[in-house]
Amino acid sequence: MKNFSQIIVTFLLIILLIGCGKKQPEKIPSNEAVGEFAPPDAYLNGSKHPYYGSENAWDIGGDALESRFFERDPKLEYKRRGQRALLEIIAGKPEQAEKYCRKLLSKDFEDMESYFNLAVALAQQNKIDEAVQMVKTAVDMGLPLGRFLAGPRDLLKPLVESKGFKDYAAPFKLEIIQGPMLGRVSDHGASFWVRTVNEVNVQMKVSKNKSLKNAVFSEVAKSDSNKDYTAIVRVGKLEPNTQYYYKVLVNGVISENSVVHAFRTFPKADKGAKFKIVFGGGAGYVPWHERIWDVIKGHEPLAFLWMGDNVYIDTPLQPYDIRYCYYQRQSRPEFRRLVASVGNYAIWDDHDIATDDVWLGPYKDKPAWKMRMLDIFREQWINPFYGSKEWPACWFNFKIANVDFFMLDGRFYRTNPFEKNPTMLGPNQKTWLLDALKKSEATFKVIVSGVPWAYDSKPGAKDTWNGFHKERKEIFDFLANNNISGVVLLSGDRHRTDIRRIERPNGYTLYDWENCRLTNQIVHPIEPGAMYGYNAKQVFGLITFDTTKPNPIVTFDAYSIDNEKVFSMTLKLSDLTGGN
């Protein structure tokens, strides 16, 4: 028996040695920082470092189906499953998309997104009657009919132009299919965004009365097919801190199915006030988590700060797919109710713009798809402005009462963090930020970053401010040297909520309030060093400012998707003034 055991051990050792002698395939983890990766065109003039790229495996190409994000496993996290099917259709493989959707439906017959893509795949094969039946099934289950009218329009054209679809859709009398979305709010006005079926004239009727008596009207704008059938209109001459009601007019008429929406103007600029905002990112499309938008709306915030990874795209070479990811979210009734009632201010992060942990380099015209991504982003949101005229991007600022908000773009002009003296902001945005901070007379100055300010939030990675020590120090030293008080730091990226202290030798302690798991399924672990961390459920950050007090305060409350307050922290202005 002993000899037999020795023989077995010897045999296993031989097998192990043979295996070790073979060259094993390299496996690159998709969620860990591993180095510099980029396509060939990112290496200019013989440089050893790419001017754009990622810390993760670079698999963005013409065939997005080969990306690690879109594997065929039906267990794939939900936000990727719909993309997987659509990308098959974009690649001219509707038969494969049909097969994939039917496989998903065999596991979950209530998966509305699979019915949507199945309808598109069938229409591309000229199986119109079957496609119309899929539309009816999806709508009966709760998918808004507007999804099929929003797009991708070229792919849906055989379906929506069919007699069967037109007959079915006619009673719905849809023209406004996404929005209205509120933005550019001030103490005397607001702007509104919508997406329509056709190019039509859009206007808002606004009143203090729910009956819309004694109303004022916005300007009129025509939705533009060159901007994906969107329009933005503005109304002025409103009163500060006042509740208003409104409806959308199409070609001068309020439609039968038009809903009365409500919003509140901001408190009077530069005066003390008490108000609430919400912030968060990490909002991949997950139908059973979309209820969070109604939970947030129930807190009646004045504004929502979208921190990036607002949708997950990762296909910058596929415009159809980019817009599809927005249509999923924008058509949800819960989302529409929220954005119609709060001011929306959005920056982006890596998954909105290209791929995870990406830097896009210092150029405006390279890579070739860079500006197109910004153009599509601008079609979806209603920000006050987008960078500067010379250097367009996704950075801007705005004011509520006597609180200033500075929304930063940490991707568009970010340079390679593996080279010397990298920049996350780029010289123009940094100059703008420092100048605006120095001029600000606000009680609190809220600086909003798509990635964490604290170095230990993502250990070992250069993707956060940990890869940009010199630039972060320059900003923080500027605060100290110019005696800028009341600075609050917000950040996103990590799929959890964090509170982290940042001690400075020449100024008061800064606090990084991070929140970025609004709807995501994927969760990041709590890393050491946090004062507090939460990742048990989807979560949003509610911030309350009260600048009417002799010592103004700002409070961060973290709420779960089930409206449970899981953490609270309050800072006084005196905590954010002078040295330690």
N, C-alpha and C positions, 0 to 999 in steps of 0.2 A: 504493500500500500504506500509505503514511504517512497519507494522508487517511482511508483506511478505519479505521485504528487510532484516529484522532482522533474519528471518528464514533462508534465503539464506546464510547470513554471518555466522550464527551458524553452518550450514551444512558444509560450506567450512573449517571452523576452525576444525571441527571434522575430516574431511578427512585429513587435514594437520597434525593433531596430530597423527592419525593412521599411516600416512606415516613416520613421524619422529620416531615412535616407532620401525619401522623395521630397521634392520641392512642393510645399503646401501653397495653395492659392492665398493671395493676400486678401484679408477681409478688413474692410474699412467701416467702422461703426458709424451709423448715420447720425447719431446724436452726440458725438463727442468731437471736441476740437482736436484735429490731428495734423494740421499744417497748411501749406499753400497748395491750392488746386485751382486750375484755370484752363480755359481752352487755348489753342495755339495763338489766336489773334490777340491775346492779352499780353504777350511778350513783345515789347516794342524795342527796336534798335538793339537787339541782342541782349536785352536785360535778362538777368537771372530771376528777376522778380516780376510777376504779372501785375499790370496796373489795375486790373480788376480780377476778382476771383472769390474764393471762399476758403474757410478753414476746413470745410468738409468736402467729400468727393464731388467733383464737378461733373454732373451728368445731365446738364441742360444742353439739349441739342434739337435738331429739327424733328427727331423722333422722340417725343416726350414719353412715349410708351415704354421706352427703355429706362426711364428714370426709376430710381429706387422708391420714389413716392407712390408709384402706381402699379405695384405688383398685382397679380391676378387673384390673390386669395380673397374670397368673399368676406373673410373676417377682418379685412382691412378696415382701419378706423373710418367711420362713416363719411367724414368730410372728403375722403379720397375716392370713395366708391363711385359717386356720380361722375367725377372727373375721369376716372378710368374708362367708363362707358363712353363718355362724350369724346374722349381722345381717340377711341377706336373709330368713331364716326368721322371725326376730322381727318383721320388718316385714310379715309376711303374704305373702311372695313365695317360697314353697317351690319353685315351678317354676324361678324364676331361680337359686335356690340349687342345685338339681339340675343345671342346665345348667352352672353355674360349677364344681361339683365334678367333673362328667364332663370338663370341659375340663382341669382340673388333672390328673386321672387319665390323660388321654390323653398328657400329658407325662411323668407319673411314676406308673405303675400300682401302685407300692408305697407310695403316700402314705396312711398309715393314717388321718390326720386327715381327709382328704377322704372316705374310706369312712365315718367316723363321721358327718360332716355330711350325706353323701348318704343314710345310713340315716334320719336325722332328717327330711330333706326329703321322702323317699319316704313315711315314716310320716304326715307332715302332709298328704300327698295321698291317704292311705288305700291306698297301695300296700304293704301289710304284708308280703306274701310276698317282694317284692323287697327291702324294708328288712331283713328277717331274714337274707336272703342276704348283704347288705352287712355285717351284724354278724358273721356267720360268717367272711367273707373277712378282715375287719379283725382279728378275734381270731386267726385262723390266721397272720396276718402278725406278730402280737406285741402288738396293742393289748389292754390288760387289759379283760376283760369288765366290770369294775367301772365303767369309763367310762360305759357305757350305763345303769348303775343309779344313778350319782351325780347326773346331771342335765345340763342343766336339766330337771327332772322334769316340768313341765307340757308341755314340748315333746316329751318322750320318752314320755309316757303312752300314746298309741295303740300304740306299739311294745312297751313292756315289759309291757303288759297283754294283749298278743295271745297266743294259744295257742302259736303257732310260737316266739315268743321264750321263753316260760315253759318249754316242753319242752326247748329248747336250753340254757337257763341252769340248769335244775334240777340236773344232775350237778355243777356247779361249787360248789354249796352255799356261796354267798357271803353273808356278813352284814357283816363288816368290809371295807369297800371302799377306805378310805384311812386312813393311819396304820398302827400307832401312831406318834405323834410325841412325843418327849421334851421336857420343858421345866420351868421353875421348879425346877431342880435345886439342891440345897444339900448340905451335908456330912452331912445326916441324912435326906434325903427327895427325892422327885421326883414330878412330875405327868405324866400321859399323855393325849394327845388322840387321838380316833378319829372317823371318820365311818362310819355304818352304813346299811344298806338300809332297815331298819324302826326304829321306836322300841323299843329293847331295853335290858336292863340290862347294863352293862359293868363289868368288874372286872379287875384285874391280879394275877397270881400271881408273886411275886418271890422269888428265892432266890440264895444264893451258889453253889449247885450247878447245873450245866447240866441235871441230871435233875430240877431243881425240888423236891428233897427239903428238908424243914425250911423250907418257904416261909412268907412273910408275905403278907398280902393287902391290897390297897388298899381304900379305900371303894368303894361301889357307886354308880354314877350311871346314869341313864336317858338315852339319846340323845334329843334334843329336835327335833322337826320344826320348831319355831319358830326353831331355831338351825341349820337346814339339816342336821338329823340328826347333830349332833356331840355329844360328851360329853367331859368332862375328869374324870379321877379322880386321887387323890393317895395315895401310900403314904409312911408315915413309919417311924421307928424303924430307920433304916438306919445303917450305919457309914461314917465318912469314908473317902474315897480307896479304895473297895472295888469290885471287879467284881461285878456282879449280872446275873442272867439272868431273863427273864420271858416270860410268855405272856398272851394276852388271853382272858378268859372272857366268853362271851355267855350271859346268863340262867343263870349259874352253871356253864356247861359249856365246856370247851375244845374247839373245833371240830376236825374231822379234819385240816383243812389249815392249822391254826395253826402259826406259825413261832416258834422260840425266838430272842428278841432279847437283846442284851447291852448294858450301859452301865456307866459308872463314876461313883460319887458324887464330889462335889467334895472336895478336900483340906480339912482342918479349918480352919474360918474363923479369920482373923486370925493364922494361922501361916505360916511360910515354906514354900514348895513349888516344885516344878518342874512345869509343865504347858503344854499347847498349846491354842490356839483357832484357828479359821479365820474370816476375814471376807471379805465381797465382796457386790457387787450387780450390776446389769445382767444379769438372768437371764431374758431372753425365751425362750419355749419353742421349742427347736430340737432335734428328736429325735436327730440325730447328734452333738449336743454334750452330751446328758444323761449320757453316760459320765463326765463330770467328777465326779458325785456319788460314784461308786465310787472314783475317784482320791483324793478328799478323805477318804473314810472310811478308806482305807488308812493315813492318817497318824494316826489315832486321836486326834483332838482331843476335848477335853472339851465344847467349846461351838462353836456356829456363830453368828456375828453377821451377820444379813441386813440389808444396808445400804440397801435401797430399790431400786425398780425390780426387785422380786423376781419380779413378773410384769408384763406390759405390758397395760394395760386401755384407758385413754383414753376410756371411755364411761360416765361417772358416772350418766347417766340410764337406763342399761340394766342392771338387776340380773341378768338372765339371763346377759348377756355377762360381767359382772364375775365371777360364780361360775364360768362356763365356763373362764375363764383360769386360775383356781386348780385346777379339776378336771384340766386338762391335766397340770399339774406334779405334783399330789398323787397321781395314779394311776401315775406312772412307777415301775417297780420299783427303779431305781437311787436315786431320791429317797427312796422309802420305806425302803430299807435304811439310808440315811444318817441321816434324821431320827429313826429308831427307836433310834439308838445314841449321839447327841450331844444336848446341851441346845441348844434353838433359841430365839433371841432376835431379834425382828424389828421394825425400824422401816420406814417407807415413804418413798417419794419421789414426785415429780410424776406419773409414769406409773401408779403404783398408785392414786393418789387422784383425778386429774382429767385433766390434760393436761400437755404439757411446759412447764417453767418457770412453773408455776402458783403463785399465792398465794391463799389462801382467806379472808383477812381476820380481823378480831378477834372475830367473833360466834360464838355457839354455835348459833344457830338460822337463820343465813343463810350461804350459799344453802340452799334447802330440802332439797337432797339431801346436805348435808354430813355430818350425823350418821349417815345411812344408810350412807355409805361406811365410817365407823368401825365401825359394827355389823357389816358384812360382813367387814371386816378382822379383827375380834375372833373371828369364827366360824372363821377359817382358822389362827390362831396360838395360842400358849400362853404369852404373856408374863406376868411377875410381876404387873403391874398396868398400867392405861392412864390415864396422867395423874392428875388428882385427881378426886374426886367432883364438885366444882363445875365443873371445867374438864377434862372427859375429852378425851383425845388419845392419841397414840402415843409417849409418853415414860415412861421408867422407869429404875430402876437395879438392879444385882444385884452379888454378890460371889463371887469364887473365891479361896479362901485369903486372902491379904492384898493382893489387887488388886480395886479397885472399878471398875465399868463404869457409865457414864452414857450412856444411849441417848436421843438427842434427836429430837424431832419438829420439823422445820424447815418444815413446810407448813401444818399445820392452823390455826394462829393467826398465820401470817406476814401482814404488811401490805404494801401497795403500795410497792415499793422506789423508785418515782418520786416519792413524796411525802417531806416532811421527816420526819426521825427515824423511819424504818421499823424494825420489829422482825421478826426471823425467828422468835424463840421465843415472843413474847408475854410480858407481865409476870409471869404466874403461873408459867410454866415456868422463866423466868429466875431468879425468886426461889428456886424449888425447887432449881435447879442450883447457884446460888451458896451457898446454905445447906448443901446436901449436900456440896459440895466443902470448905467450911470445917470441917465436922464430921468429914470422912473422916480416918482415921488409917492408911489403906492405904499400902503402899510405892509402888505405882503407881496413878494415877488415869487411867483411859482414857475420854476424852470422844469420843463417837461421833456424827458428823454425816452426814446424808444427802448433803450437798454439800461441796465442798472448802473448807478453811479458808484456803488460800493464794490470794491475790488473782490471781496470774498463771496460775492453772490453766485459766481460761476467759476470755481477754482480751476486754474490751469488754462483758461481760455483767453484769447485776445479780443473776443467779439464784444465784450462789454467795455466800460471805461478802463478796465484793467489792461487793455491793449493800447491805451492812449494816456499814459501817466502825465507826460509833459503838458499836454493840452488841458487836461483836467486841472492840474496844478495852476496853470496860467489863469484859468477861469476863477478858481477859488482864491488865488492870491489877489486877483483883481477885486473881488468882493471885499477882502480885508483892507487892501490899500486905499479903497475908495469909501470905506466905512458904510458899505451897503448892508442894511439890516433887513430882517424879515424874510430871508430866503428859504423857501420850501422846495425840496427836490421830489419830483415824481418820476417813476420809471416803469418800464414794462419788460417784456421778453420772457422771463422765467414763469413757468406755469404754476404759480402759487402766489401767495401774498407774503411779503417780507417787510420787516422794519429793521433798518440797520443804521447804526451811528457812524458818522465820519468825523473823527477828531482832526482838528487843524491846529498847528502850532501858533498860528497868527490870527486866529479868529474864533468865533463861537462854533460850537458843535453843530454840524449839519446832520439832517436825518433824511435817509433815502426811503421813501414810501413807495414800495413796488407792488403792482397788482397786474396779473396777466393770465387769468384763467376764467374768463367770462363763460365760455361754453365748451372749451376744449375737453376732449376725452383724455388725452395724454397729460400726465402730471409729472412735474419735476420734484425730486426729493428736497426736503429742507436741508440747507447747507449750514454748517457750523458758523457761528459768529452773529447770527441774527438775534435781535432783541425779542423778536416774535416771528413765527412763521406758521402759515396755514396752507394745507393742500388737500384737505379731506373731501371738499366739494368744490363745485364751481363757485366763484366768489366775485364780488365787485367792491370797489372802494367808494365810500361816501364821505365827502369832506365838507364840513360846516365851518364857515367863516363868521366870526362876530367881531366886526371892527368898530362897534358902537361902544365897547367897554373902554375904560381908562387904560387897561392893559389888554389890547385886542388878543383874541385867541383863534386858533385853528385846530379842528378836531378831525382825526381820521378814524372812521368806523369801518371795519370790514364786515360785510354781510354775505352769508352763503346764499345759494340759489333758492333755498327754502326760507329766506328772510330771517335767518338767525344771526344776531350780532355776535361775531366770534372774537372780536378784539376792538379795543378803543384806545386811542392815545391823543392827548391834548398838549399843544405847545402854546406858550404865551409869547407875545412879541418880545418881552424881556428875555426869553430864552434864546432869542435869535438876534441879539444885539451885542456889540462889543466883543471883547475877548473872553477867554475861559476863566 
